[in-house]
Amino acid sequence: MAELTRKSRIRDFYAHPLGRDIADKVLMTMGRSSRWITNPVVANLRISHVERLASRMLGPSFVDTLLELLAANPDVPTTRGGPTERAWWKEAVFYQVYPRSFQDSDGDGVGDLAGITSRLDYLADLGVGCVWLSPVFASPNHDMGYDVSDYRAIMEEMGSMADMEELIRGCHERGMRIILDLVANHTSSEHEWFERAVADPDGPYGDYYFLRRGEPGEDGSGTPPTNWKSFFGGSAWRWIPEARRWVLRLFADTQPDLNWDNPRVRAEIEEIVQFWMAKGIDGFRMDVINYISKKEGLPEGDPFIGDLMWFTGIEHYYVGPHLHAYLRELRRRGFTRAADAEPPASTARRREADGTLGEPLPPEPVGLMVGETPGIGVEVGRLLSASERGELDMIFNFDVLTPPGNTRWSDFTYDLNYMKSYFEDYQDRIGSNDWIALFIENHDNPRIVSRVLGADAHNPVLREAVAKVVGTIMITMRGTPFIFQGQEIAAMNQDFTSMSDLRDVDSFGRHQDLRDEGATVGGAFAEILVGTRDHARVPMRWEPGGTTGFTTGEPWLPGREVSRGFTVAEQLAEPDSVLNWYKRLIQLRAEHEAFTYGEIEFVAPGARDYFAYYRLAPDGGRWLVEMNLSGSAVARRNTELRGEVVLGTTTERGQMMDPYEVVISHLP
C-alpha cells in the first residue's frame, strides 16, 4: 500500500493493517472504542494536525517512529472466500500440559514425562487430538524451562530421552499428535552458545547474541546501551563482566536474546526443528516468536510508547523488519520434510469420530507452526497466519484475555460480553484462508472462572456454570480449541498468602519494581496476587487429598484449594460435571463438521448477555449455540425456532434463559 506521511489522513493510517492494530491497541489500553478514530471529524484529520494538537503528550519522535514502522510493514492481508482448506490441526482439540505440574511419577514433587505418559488414556478419553507440552528441554529453570541450555536434551527432572520417545509413541498409538514448546527468541545463559560468546565476544558465537561494548572505562556501573525495558523488570540489558559487554535480555537476566540476523543462528534453529520432527514430534508452539527480528542498531525506544505500552523499546521488535522473511525461511528449511528424509519414528494413528483407531497416518509434509505473538493484533496476525503466505499456521492473539484498559496485573472483573464482542469482531474480519486459535487460559495467566466471578468463584454452582459457558465458546466457535490443563475441571485461582508461596520469576520481578516505586509490602503483594502466573501452575487436581494424586512427595508448588467436587476423580463420577460437559462438547465437535469447517453466523450481535451463533455445516445442516453470559435471567431471541436440544444445561428453549444457561440445538 502507499507509504504514509504526515500529510496522510487518519483514515489512511487506520486502513494500514499495522496502523489499525496499533490504533486498536492504544484505544484498548485507554479504554476507548474505535469510534474515536473512525468518526468523520477525526478520520479526515491529517497526521500532522494530530501531531501538533498532541505534541506535548506524544513527544518529538513519536510520529517519526510510527511512520517508519508502518513503512517497514507494507503488506496487506487478503480475504478469501470459498471452502476452507482441510488440515488435521483444524479438526483437533489441543490440550496444553504444564509438565512440572501435570503428574509426578517418581515422588520428587515435580511432574515428569513418565507421569504424562501414565495419563495419556485420560487425555484420549477426553477427546484430545493433540498434546502440547510446555518446555521439557534441558534448562537451569530460572524461568521454568523457558531458558533452554540444550535443545537436544531433556530437562533432568523431566526424565530421559527414552521417556520422551515413549511419550511420543504413546500419543501416536492413541491417535493423538504431540507438539513441543520451542523457545527460540532467547536461550539460557548456561547454553553452550552463550558460554562460548562470553569466552570470546569477538569470535563466531559472539554474534549469536546482542553483545555491546560500554563507554570507555565501562565496568558495568554505567548507563546501558539503550533505554529498552525487560518484561521481567528493570533494564533489558545485563552487564557480563567476564566479556566486558552488555547483552540484550528482554526477559530474565539469564535469558539472553538470540541474534536472528545471523544466518548461523537461523540454521541452528532449523536443525533443531528437524531433529525433533525425525523423532516424531508433529510441530511446535513457538514462544514469543514475533520478537525474533530486532531493528538494526537497536535504537532508543520512544518514551511515549514506553509509557503507554509499559515496555520501552517494544516498537523496535514486536513486529520486526525481517519477521515475515525469517518465518517463511524457517518453514521452508526447518518445518518442511525433505523428500529424502528418513520417516519419523512414529506417526499418529487415524482416529475416527467414534474413537476407533486405524492404521498410522503418513507423515505430514510440513510440521505445525503455532506462534505465541504478544502485542500482535488481528490484521498483522492475518499476515502471519494466512494460508497462502507460508509463515505460521495459527497465532495466539492475547487481546481476548484482558478487556480494554487492563493488563494481567489489573484487578478487574472479566465481563463475558467482552469475549463475545472480541470473537464477533475477529470472525467477521477473516476469510476462508484464515484460522483462529481459540483459548482463554494458559500457563501465563490467572484462571478465567476467578476473573469472571471474583470471590464468588468459591460458589460451586456459579463456578461450574461459568466454566461450562467458557468451554462451550472455546469448543463450538470456528477455530481450533486450546484447553489448558485443569480448565476442564473448572480450576480457579489460589489463595496464596505471601510471596514465599510463589515460584514465578515474573512475579518476583514485578514485585521488586512495585517496591522500588514505593509500594508497601502488602500493597505490592496484592497486585501480584491478582496476576501471578502461579495460579495456573499449581499441580493438577486428580483426586481429593493433600497432594491431589499429583505426587507421593512434596509438590514443587503447593496449591491452596480445598474445595470438594473439583478434581478429575470426582467429576468423572458426576454425569453433569464440567469435565463430562467438556467430553460431550468435544464428541459433538468430532461428530459434526458444522463445528469445524462450518461457517459461523452471529445472532443478535448487539444484545448484551445473550450470545448466540449458527454453525452451518458444509452439507447444509444447521446448529444453534446459545448462552446467557450473566448471572441473571435474559430473554431468548428467535424463540419461534424449532429444533432438537442436543446438549444443554436445560432441555427446553424457553422464553427466558436462566443464569449462565447453555443450549446447543440442531435445527431442521
C-alpha positions as CSV (number, residue, x, y, z in Angstrom):
1,M,0.0,0.0,0.0
2,A,1.0,3.6,-0.4
3,E,3.6,4.9,2.1
4,L,2.1,7.2,4.8
5,T,3.4,10.6,5.5
6,R,2.4,13.5,7.8
7,K,0.1,14.6,5.1
8,S,-1.8,11.4,5.2
9,R,-5.2,11.3,6.8
10,I,-6.1,9.4,10.0
11,R,-8.4,7.2,7.9
12,D,-5.3,6.2,5.8
13,F,-3.4,5.3,8.9
14,Y,-6.3,3.2,10.1
15,A,-6.6,1.5,6.7
16,H,-3.0,0.2,7.1
17,P,-3.0,-3.2,8.8
18,L,-0.3,-2.4,11.3
19,G,-1.8,1.1,11.7
20,R,-5.2,-0.3,12.6
21,D,-3.7,-2.8,15.0
22,I,-1.7,-0.1,16.7
23,A,-4.7,2.2,16.9
24,D,-6.9,-0.6,18.3
25,K,-4.2,-1.5,20.9
26,V,-3.8,2.1,22.0
27,L,-7.6,2.6,22.2
28,M,-8.0,-0.6,24.1
29,T,-5.3,0.4,26.6
30,M,-7.1,3.7,27.1
31,G,-10.5,2.0,27.4
32,R,-11.8,3.8,24.2
33,S,-13.7,2.5,21.2
34,S,-12.6,2.6,17.6
35,R,-15.2,5.4,17.0
36,W,-12.7,7.8,18.4
37,I,-10.7,7.3,15.2
38,T,-13.4,6.3,12.6
39,N,-15.8,9.2,13.2
40,P,-15.7,11.6,10.2
41,V,-14.1,14.5,12.1
42,V,-11.1,12.6,13.3
43,A,-10.8,10.3,10.3
44,N,-10.3,13.3,7.9
45,L,-7.6,15.0,10.0
46,R,-4.1,14.9,8.7
47,I,-1.5,13.1,10.8
48,S,0.4,16.4,11.1
49,H,-2.7,18.0,12.7
50,V,-2.9,15.3,15.4
51,E,0.8,15.7,16.0
52,R,0.5,19.4,16.6
53,L,-2.6,19.0,18.8
54,A,-1.0,16.3,21.0
55,S,2.7,17.3,20.7
56,R,3.1,17.7,24.5
57,M,1.8,14.2,25.1
58,L,3.3,12.4,22.2
59,G,6.8,13.9,22.3
60,P,9.1,14.8,19.4
61,S,9.9,11.4,18.0
62,F,6.6,9.6,18.2
63,V,5.2,10.3,14.7
64,D,8.6,9.6,13.0
65,T,8.9,6.3,14.8
66,L,5.3,5.4,13.9
67,L,5.6,6.2,10.2
68,E,8.9,4.4,9.9
69,L,7.4,1.3,11.5
70,L,4.4,1.3,9.1
71,A,6.7,1.9,6.1
72,A,8.6,-1.3,7.1
73,N,5.4,-3.3,7.1
74,P,3.6,-2.5,3.8
75,D,1.8,-5.9,3.3
76,V,-2.0,-6.0,3.3
77,P,-3.8,-9.2,4.2
78,T,-6.2,-10.8,1.7
79,T,-9.6,-12.2,2.5
80,R,-10.5,-15.3,0.5
81,G,-13.9,-16.8,0.2
82,G,-14.9,-20.4,-0.8
83,P,-14.2,-23.6,1.1
84,T,-11.6,-23.8,3.8
85,E,-8.6,-26.0,3.2
86,R,-8.6,-29.0,5.4
87,A,-5.9,-29.9,7.9
88,W,-5.6,-32.2,10.9
89,W,-4.9,-29.3,13.3
90,K,-8.2,-27.6,12.3
91,E,-10.1,-30.6,13.4
92,A,-8.2,-31.4,16.6
93,V,-8.8,-30.2,20.1
94,F,-5.4,-29.2,21.7
95,Y,-4.6,-29.8,25.4
96,Q,-1.7,-27.8,26.9
97,V,0.2,-29.8,29.6
98,Y,2.4,-27.8,32.0
99,P,4.7,-30.8,32.6
100,R,6.1,-30.0,36.1
101,S,2.5,-29.7,37.4
102,F,0.7,-32.5,35.5
103,Q,1.8,-35.8,37.0
104,D,4.8,-36.8,39.1
105,S,5.9,-40.4,38.6
106,D,8.9,-40.7,40.9
107,G,7.8,-38.8,44.1
108,D,10.2,-35.9,43.8
109,G,7.3,-33.4,43.7
110,V,8.0,-32.4,40.1
111,G,5.9,-33.6,37.2
112,D,7.7,-35.5,34.5
113,L,7.4,-37.2,31.1
114,A,6.7,-40.7,32.6
115,G,3.9,-39.1,34.6
116,I,2.4,-37.6,31.4
117,T,2.5,-40.9,29.7
118,S,0.7,-42.5,32.6
119,R,-2.2,-40.1,32.0
120,L,-2.5,-40.4,28.2
121,D,-5.6,-42.6,28.4
122,Y,-7.3,-39.8,30.3
123,L,-6.5,-37.3,27.5
124,A,-7.6,-39.7,24.8
125,D,-10.8,-40.4,26.6
126,L,-11.4,-36.6,26.9
127,G,-11.2,-36.4,23.1
128,V,-7.9,-34.6,22.8
129,G,-6.4,-34.6,19.3
130,C,-3.0,-33.0,20.1
131,V,-1.0,-32.7,23.3
132,W,1.2,-29.6,23.7
133,L,4.0,-29.7,26.2
134,S,5.4,-26.6,27.8
135,P,9.2,-26.7,27.8
136,V,10.9,-30.0,28.6
137,F,14.4,-29.3,27.2
138,A,17.4,-29.1,29.4
139,S,17.3,-25.9,31.5
140,P,18.6,-24.5,34.8
141,N,14.9,-23.5,35.3
142,H,15.3,-19.8,36.2
143,D,12.1,-19.4,34.2
144,M,10.7,-22.9,34.4
145,G,12.2,-24.2,31.2
146,Y,11.8,-21.1,29.1
147,D,15.6,-20.7,29.5
148,V,16.9,-23.6,27.4
149,S,20.5,-24.8,27.9
150,D,20.4,-27.7,25.4
151,Y,17.7,-28.0,22.7
152,R,18.5,-31.7,22.1
153,A,18.5,-32.9,25.7
154,I,15.7,-33.4,28.2
155,M,15.4,-31.5,31.5
156,E,16.9,-33.7,34.2
157,E,13.8,-33.6,36.4
158,M,11.6,-34.4,33.5
159,G,13.3,-37.7,32.7
160,S,15.3,-39.0,29.8
161,M,15.2,-39.0,26.0
162,A,13.9,-42.6,26.2
163,D,10.9,-41.2,28.3
164,M,10.3,-38.6,25.6
165,E,10.4,-41.2,22.8
166,E,7.9,-43.3,24.8
167,L,5.6,-40.4,25.3
168,I,5.7,-39.6,21.6
169,R,4.8,-43.2,20.7
170,G,2.1,-43.3,23.4
171,C,0.4,-40.2,22.0
172,H,0.6,-41.6,18.4
173,E,-0.7,-45.0,19.4
174,R,-3.8,-43.4,20.9
175,G,-4.5,-41.3,17.8
176,M,-3.1,-38.1,19.2
177,R,-0.4,-35.8,17.9
178,I,2.2,-34.1,20.1
179,I,3.8,-30.7,19.8
180,L,6.6,-29.1,21.9
181,D,7.4,-25.6,23.0
182,L,10.3,-24.0,21.0
183,V,11.9,-21.1,22.8
184,A,14.0,-19.6,20.1
185,N,14.0,-15.8,20.8
186,H,16.5,-16.4,23.6
187,T,18.5,-19.2,25.3
188,S,19.7,-19.8,28.8
189,S,22.9,-18.0,29.8
190,E,24.1,-21.6,30.5
191,H,23.7,-22.6,26.9
192,E,27.0,-23.6,25.2
193,W,26.5,-20.9,22.6
194,F,26.4,-18.2,25.2
195,E,29.3,-19.6,27.2
196,R,31.4,-19.5,24.0
197,A,30.2,-16.0,23.3
198,V,31.3,-14.9,26.7
199,A,34.7,-16.6,26.4
200,D,35.3,-14.9,23.0
201,P,32.9,-12.0,22.4
202,D,34.6,-11.2,19.1
203,G,34.5,-14.8,17.9
204,P,31.8,-16.5,15.9
205,Y,29.5,-17.1,18.8
206,G,29.7,-13.5,20.0
207,D,27.4,-12.7,17.0
208,Y,24.8,-15.3,18.2
209,Y,23.7,-12.7,20.7
210,F,23.4,-8.9,21.0
211,L,26.7,-8.0,22.8
212,R,27.5,-4.4,23.1
213,R,30.6,-2.5,24.4
214,G,30.1,0.1,27.1
215,E,31.6,3.6,27.3
216,P,35.4,3.9,27.7
217,G,36.3,2.6,31.2
218,E,33.0,0.7,31.4
219,D,32.7,-1.6,34.4
220,G,29.0,-2.3,34.4
221,S,28.0,0.6,36.6
222,G,27.3,2.9,33.7
223,T,24.3,3.5,31.5
224,P,23.1,0.5,29.5
225,P,23.3,0.8,25.7
226,T,19.7,1.8,25.2
227,N,16.6,2.6,27.3
228,W,14.8,-0.7,26.5
229,K,13.0,-2.3,29.4
230,S,12.7,-6.0,30.3
231,F,9.4,-7.8,30.5
232,F,10.6,-9.1,33.9
233,G,11.5,-5.8,35.3
234,G,14.4,-3.3,35.0
235,S,16.7,-2.7,32.0
236,A,16.6,-5.1,29.1
237,W,20.5,-5.1,29.3
238,R,22.7,-7.1,31.6
239,W,26.4,-6.5,32.1
240,I,28.6,-9.5,31.6
241,P,31.9,-8.8,33.5
242,E,33.7,-11.7,32.0
243,A,33.1,-10.5,28.5
244,R,33.1,-6.8,29.4
245,R,30.0,-6.5,27.3
246,W,26.3,-5.7,27.8
247,V,23.9,-8.4,26.5
248,L,20.3,-7.8,25.5
249,R,17.8,-9.8,27.5
250,L,14.1,-9.0,27.0
251,F,13.2,-11.4,29.8
252,A,15.2,-12.6,32.8
253,D,18.9,-11.8,33.4
254,T,19.6,-15.4,32.5
255,Q,17.8,-15.3,29.1
256,P,20.0,-13.5,26.5
257,D,18.3,-12.8,23.2
258,L,19.5,-14.6,20.1
259,N,20.5,-12.5,17.1
260,W,18.3,-13.9,14.2
261,D,20.1,-11.6,11.8
262,N,22.9,-14.0,11.9
263,P,22.3,-16.8,9.3
264,R,24.1,-19.3,11.6
265,V,21.6,-18.8,14.3
266,R,18.7,-19.4,11.9
267,A,20.4,-22.6,10.6
268,E,20.8,-23.8,14.2
269,I,17.1,-23.4,14.9
270,E,16.2,-25.1,11.6
271,E,18.4,-28.1,12.5
272,I,16.8,-28.3,16.0
273,V,13.3,-28.5,14.4
274,Q,14.4,-31.2,12.0
275,F,16.0,-33.2,14.9
276,W,12.6,-33.3,16.8
277,M,10.5,-33.9,13.7
278,A,12.6,-37.0,13.0
279,K,11.7,-38.3,16.5
280,G,8.0,-37.9,15.6
281,I,7.1,-34.5,17.0
282,D,4.3,-33.1,14.9
283,G,5.2,-29.4,15.3
284,F,5.9,-26.6,17.7
285,R,4.3,-23.8,19.6
286,M,6.9,-21.1,19.3
287,D,7.5,-18.8,22.3
288,V,7.3,-15.0,21.7
289,I,8.2,-15.8,18.1
290,N,7.3,-12.3,16.8
291,Y,10.2,-10.8,18.8
292,I,12.9,-12.6,16.8
293,S,13.6,-9.7,14.4
294,K,15.0,-6.5,16.0
295,K,15.5,-3.2,14.3
296,E,19.1,-2.8,13.1
297,G,21.2,-0.8,15.6
298,L,18.7,-1.4,18.4
299,P,17.8,2.3,18.7
300,E,16.4,4.1,21.7
301,G,12.8,3.4,22.4
302,D,10.2,6.2,22.2
303,P,9.3,7.3,25.7
304,F,5.6,7.9,25.0
305,I,5.3,4.4,23.5
306,G,7.2,3.0,26.5
307,D,4.8,4.7,29.0
308,L,1.8,3.6,27.0
309,M,2.7,0.0,26.5
310,W,4.8,-0.4,29.7
311,F,7.9,-1.7,27.8
312,T,10.2,0.9,26.3
313,G,11.7,-0.2,23.0
314,I,8.9,-2.6,22.1
315,E,8.2,-0.8,18.8
316,H,11.6,-2.0,17.5
317,Y,10.9,-5.7,17.8
318,Y,7.3,-6.7,18.3
319,V,6.9,-6.8,14.5
320,G,10.5,-6.5,13.3
321,P,11.7,-5.7,9.8
322,H,12.5,-9.3,8.8
323,L,9.9,-11.2,10.8
324,H,7.9,-12.5,7.9
325,A,11.0,-13.4,5.9
326,Y,12.5,-15.3,8.8
327,L,9.3,-17.3,9.4
328,R,9.0,-18.2,5.7
329,E,12.6,-19.4,5.7
330,L,12.1,-21.4,8.9
331,R,9.0,-23.1,7.5
332,R,10.8,-23.9,4.3
333,R,14.1,-25.1,5.7
334,G,13.1,-26.3,9.2
335,F,9.5,-27.5,9.2
336,T,9.3,-28.9,5.7
337,R,10.4,-32.5,5.4
338,A,13.0,-33.2,2.7
339,A,11.9,-35.6,0.0
340,D,14.8,-38.0,1.0
341,A,14.4,-37.5,4.8
342,E,14.1,-40.6,7.0
343,P,10.5,-41.2,8.1
344,P,9.7,-40.1,11.6
345,A,10.0,-42.7,14.4
346,S,6.2,-42.9,14.6
347,T,3.1,-41.1,13.4
348,A,-0.4,-40.8,14.8
349,R,-2.9,-43.5,14.1
350,R,-6.1,-42.4,12.4
351,R,-8.9,-41.8,14.9
352,E,-12.5,-41.8,13.8
353,A,-15.2,-39.7,15.3
354,D,-16.4,-42.6,17.5
355,G,-12.9,-43.0,18.9
356,T,-11.9,-46.2,17.0
357,L,-8.3,-46.3,15.7
358,G,-7.0,-47.2,12.3
359,E,-3.5,-47.5,10.8
360,P,-0.7,-45.0,11.3
361,L,-1.2,-41.9,9.1
362,P,1.6,-40.9,6.6
363,P,3.9,-38.2,8.0
364,E,2.8,-34.6,7.3
365,P,5.0,-32.8,4.8
366,V,5.1,-29.7,7.0
367,G,5.2,-29.6,10.8
368,L,2.7,-27.4,12.6
369,M,3.8,-23.9,13.4
370,V,1.8,-22.2,16.2
371,G,3.1,-18.7,17.2
372,E,2.8,-17.1,20.5
373,T,2.7,-13.4,19.4
374,P,2.3,-10.9,22.2
375,G,1.1,-7.5,21.1
376,I,0.1,-8.7,17.6
377,G,-3.4,-7.6,16.5
378,V,-5.9,-9.1,14.1
379,E,-4.6,-7.6,10.9
380,V,-0.9,-8.4,11.4
381,G,-2.0,-11.7,12.8
382,R,-3.6,-12.5,9.5
383,L,-0.4,-11.6,7.7
384,L,1.4,-14.1,9.9
385,S,-1.0,-17.0,9.6
386,A,-2.9,-16.7,6.3
387,S,-2.6,-20.0,4.5
388,E,-1.1,-18.6,1.2
389,R,1.7,-16.7,2.9
390,G,3.8,-19.7,4.1
391,E,4.6,-18.5,7.5
392,L,2.7,-19.6,10.7
393,D,-0.4,-21.9,10.8
394,M,-2.0,-20.2,13.8
395,I,-1.2,-17.4,16.3
396,F,-2.3,-16.7,19.8
397,N,-3.9,-13.2,19.9
398,F,-3.8,-12.2,23.6
399,D,-6.3,-9.3,23.3
400,V,-9.1,-11.7,24.3
401,L,-7.6,-12.1,27.8
402,T,-7.8,-8.5,29.1
403,P,-10.7,-6.1,28.5
404,P,-9.8,-2.5,27.4
405,G,-7.8,-0.5,29.9
406,N,-6.4,-3.6,31.8
407,T,-3.4,-5.7,32.0
408,R,-2.8,-9.1,33.6
409,W,-1.8,-7.3,36.8
410,S,-5.1,-5.3,36.9
411,D,-7.7,-6.2,39.5
412,F,-10.7,-6.4,37.2
413,T,-13.8,-8.5,36.7
414,Y,-13.9,-10.2,33.3
415,D,-17.1,-9.4,31.5
416,L,-18.0,-12.3,29.2
417,N,-19.6,-9.8,26.9
418,Y,-16.1,-8.6,26.1
419,M,-15.3,-12.2,24.9
420,K,-18.4,-12.1,22.8
421,S,-17.6,-8.8,21.1
422,Y,-14.0,-9.9,20.6
423,F,-14.9,-13.1,18.8
424,E,-17.7,-11.4,16.8
425,D,-15.2,-8.8,15.5
426,Y,-12.4,-11.3,14.8
427,Q,-14.6,-13.8,13.0
428,D,-16.2,-11.0,10.9
429,R,-12.8,-9.8,9.7
430,I,-11.3,-13.1,8.4
431,G,-11.9,-15.3,5.4
432,S,-11.5,-19.0,4.5
433,N,-7.7,-18.6,4.3
434,D,-7.5,-17.6,8.0
435,W,-7.8,-19.7,11.1
436,I,-8.1,-18.8,14.8
437,A,-6.5,-20.4,17.8
438,L,-9.3,-20.4,20.5
439,F,-8.0,-20.0,24.0
440,I,-8.7,-18.2,27.3
441,E,-6.3,-19.9,29.6
442,N,-2.6,-20.9,29.6
443,H,0.4,-21.2,31.9
444,D,1.0,-17.4,31.9
445,N,-2.4,-16.2,33.1
446,P,-4.9,-16.4,36.0
447,R,-7.9,-18.7,35.8
448,I,-10.9,-17.5,33.9
449,V,-13.6,-18.5,36.4
450,S,-11.9,-16.4,39.0
451,R,-11.6,-13.5,36.6
452,V,-15.3,-13.7,35.9
453,L,-16.6,-14.4,39.4
454,G,-14.1,-12.9,41.8
455,A,-14.7,-14.2,45.3
456,D,-17.9,-15.9,44.0
457,A,-15.6,-18.5,42.3
458,H,-15.8,-20.3,45.7
459,N,-19.5,-20.9,45.0
460,P,-19.5,-24.3,43.3
461,V,-22.7,-23.7,41.4
462,L,-21.5,-20.5,39.8
463,R,-18.1,-21.9,39.2
464,E,-19.4,-24.9,37.3
465,A,-21.9,-22.7,35.3
466,V,-19.3,-20.2,34.2
467,A,-16.8,-23.0,33.3
468,K,-19.4,-24.6,31.1
469,V,-20.2,-21.3,29.3
470,V,-16.5,-20.7,28.6
471,G,-15.9,-24.3,27.5
472,T,-18.8,-24.1,25.1
473,I,-17.5,-21.0,23.4
474,M,-14.0,-22.5,23.1
475,I,-15.2,-25.8,21.5
476,T,-18.1,-24.7,19.3
477,M,-16.6,-21.5,17.9
478,R,-15.0,-21.5,14.4
479,G,-11.3,-22.2,15.0
480,T,-9.0,-24.7,16.9
481,P,-9.6,-25.0,20.7
482,F,-6.7,-25.0,23.1
483,I,-7.5,-26.2,26.6
484,F,-5.1,-25.6,29.4
485,Q,-4.8,-28.4,32.0
486,G,-7.4,-28.0,34.7
487,Q,-9.7,-25.8,32.6
488,E,-11.9,-28.9,32.0
489,I,-12.5,-29.2,35.8
490,A,-13.1,-25.5,36.4
491,A,-9.7,-24.8,38.0
492,M,-9.7,-21.5,39.9
493,N,-7.1,-19.1,41.4
494,Q,-5.3,-20.0,44.6
495,D,-5.5,-18.2,47.9
496,F,-1.7,-17.5,48.2
497,T,-0.8,-15.6,51.3
498,S,2.7,-14.2,50.7
499,M,5.5,-14.0,48.1
500,S,7.0,-17.1,49.8
501,D,4.2,-19.1,48.3
502,L,5.2,-18.3,44.8
503,R,7.8,-19.6,42.3
504,D,7.2,-17.3,39.3
505,V,10.2,-15.2,38.3
506,D,7.9,-12.7,36.5
507,S,6.0,-12.1,39.8
508,F,9.3,-11.5,41.7
509,G,10.4,-9.0,39.1
510,R,7.1,-7.2,39.1
511,H,7.1,-7.2,42.9
512,Q,10.6,-5.6,43.1
513,D,9.5,-2.9,40.6
514,L,6.5,-2.1,42.7
515,R,8.6,-1.9,45.9
516,D,11.1,0.3,44.1
517,E,8.2,2.6,43.1
518,G,7.2,3.0,46.8
519,A,4.5,0.3,47.2
520,T,4.2,-1.2,50.7
521,V,4.8,-4.9,51.1
522,G,1.1,-5.6,51.4
523,G,0.2,-3.3,48.5
524,A,2.8,-4.9,46.2
525,F,1.7,-8.4,47.1
526,A,-2.0,-7.5,46.5
527,E,-1.2,-6.7,42.9
528,I,1.0,-9.8,42.4
529,L,-1.8,-12.0,43.8
530,V,-4.1,-10.7,41.1
531,G,-1.8,-11.6,38.1
532,T,0.8,-14.1,39.2
533,R,1.3,-17.0,36.7
534,D,1.5,-19.5,39.6
535,H,-2.4,-19.6,39.7
536,A,-2.2,-21.6,36.6
537,R,0.9,-23.6,37.5
538,V,-0.2,-25.4,40.7
539,P,-0.3,-29.2,40.3
540,M,-3.3,-30.8,38.6
541,R,-6.1,-31.9,41.0
542,W,-6.6,-35.5,40.1
543,E,-8.3,-36.7,43.3
544,P,-9.1,-35.4,46.8
545,G,-6.3,-35.3,49.3
546,G,-3.3,-33.3,50.3
547,T,-1.3,-33.8,47.2
548,T,-4.3,-34.4,44.9
549,G,-2.9,-37.5,43.3
550,F,-0.2,-35.5,41.6
551,T,2.7,-36.8,43.7
552,T,3.6,-39.0,46.6
553,G,6.1,-36.4,47.7
554,E,6.0,-32.6,48.4
555,P,4.7,-30.7,45.4
556,W,7.1,-28.2,44.0
557,L,4.3,-25.5,44.1
558,P,1.7,-26.4,46.7
559,G,-1.9,-25.4,45.8
560,R,-4.2,-23.8,48.3
561,E,-7.5,-25.2,47.2
562,V,-9.6,-27.4,49.5
563,S,-12.9,-27.5,47.6
564,R,-14.9,-30.6,47.0
565,G,-16.1,-31.8,43.7
566,F,-13.4,-30.2,41.6
567,T,-11.0,-33.0,41.0
568,V,-10.8,-35.3,38.0
569,A,-11.9,-38.4,40.0
570,E,-14.9,-36.6,41.5
571,Q,-16.0,-35.1,38.2
572,L,-15.7,-38.3,36.2
573,A,-18.2,-39.9,38.7
574,E,-20.7,-37.0,38.3
575,P,-22.6,-37.1,35.0
576,D,-23.3,-33.3,34.9
577,S,-19.8,-32.2,35.9
578,V,-17.7,-29.7,34.0
579,L,-15.4,-32.5,32.9
580,N,-18.2,-34.6,31.4
581,W,-19.6,-31.4,29.8
582,Y,-16.2,-30.9,28.0
583,K,-16.2,-34.6,26.9
584,R,-19.6,-34.2,25.4
585,L,-18.7,-30.9,23.6
586,I,-15.6,-32.4,22.1
587,Q,-17.5,-35.5,21.0
588,L,-20.1,-33.3,19.4
589,R,-17.4,-31.4,17.6
590,A,-15.8,-34.6,16.3
591,E,-19.1,-36.0,15.0
592,H,-20.4,-32.9,13.2
593,E,-18.4,-30.9,10.6
594,A,-20.5,-27.8,11.3
595,F,-18.3,-27.2,14.4
596,T,-15.0,-27.5,12.4
597,Y,-15.3,-26.4,8.8
598,G,-18.8,-24.9,9.0
599,E,-19.5,-21.2,8.6
600,I,-20.5,-19.1,11.6
601,E,-23.3,-16.5,11.7
602,F,-23.9,-14.5,14.8
603,V,-27.4,-13.9,16.2
604,A,-28.3,-10.5,17.8
605,P,-24.7,-9.3,18.0
606,G,-25.6,-6.1,19.8
607,A,-27.5,-7.9,22.6
608,R,-26.0,-7.8,26.0
609,D,-25.6,-11.0,27.9
610,Y,-27.2,-13.1,25.1
611,F,-24.5,-14.8,23.0
612,A,-25.6,-17.0,20.1
613,Y,-24.5,-18.1,16.7
614,Y,-25.3,-20.6,14.0
615,R,-22.8,-23.1,12.8
616,L,-23.6,-24.1,9.2
617,A,-22.4,-27.5,8.0
618,P,-20.9,-27.9,4.6
619,D,-23.7,-30.4,3.8
620,G,-26.4,-27.9,4.7
621,G,-27.1,-28.8,8.4
622,R,-27.6,-26.0,10.9
623,W,-26.9,-25.8,14.6
624,L,-27.7,-23.0,17.1
625,V,-25.5,-22.4,20.1
626,E,-27.0,-20.1,22.7
627,M,-25.5,-18.8,26.0
628,N,-26.5,-16.5,28.8
629,L,-23.3,-14.7,29.8
630,S,-24.6,-13.3,33.1
631,G,-25.8,-14.3,36.5
632,S,-29.3,-13.0,35.8
633,A,-32.1,-14.3,33.5
634,V,-32.2,-12.9,30.0
635,A,-34.7,-13.0,27.2
636,R,-34.0,-15.6,24.5
637,R,-34.0,-14.5,20.8
638,N,-35.6,-16.5,18.0
639,T,-37.9,-18.4,20.3
640,E,-40.0,-19.4,17.3
641,L,-37.2,-21.7,16.0
642,R,-37.9,-25.4,16.4
643,G,-35.1,-27.8,16.8
644,E,-33.7,-30.6,18.9
645,V,-31.8,-29.7,22.1
646,V,-28.8,-32.0,21.7
647,L,-26.7,-30.6,24.6
648,G,-27.7,-28.1,27.3
649,T,-27.9,-27.1,30.9
650,T,-31.6,-27.3,30.3
651,T,-33.7,-29.4,27.9
652,E,-36.1,-26.7,26.7
653,R,-35.7,-23.4,24.8
654,G,-38.0,-21.3,27.0
655,Q,-38.8,-17.6,26.6
656,M,-36.2,-16.8,29.2
657,M,-32.7,-18.1,29.8
658,D,-31.5,-19.0,33.3
659,P,-28.2,-17.5,34.6
660,Y,-25.3,-18.9,32.6
661,E,-27.6,-21.2,30.7
662,V,-26.2,-23.0,27.6
663,V,-28.3,-24.7,24.9
664,I,-27.0,-26.3,21.7
665,S,-29.8,-27.2,19.2
666,H,-29.9,-29.0,15.9
667,L,-32.2,-27.2,13.5
668,P,-34.1,-28.7,10.6
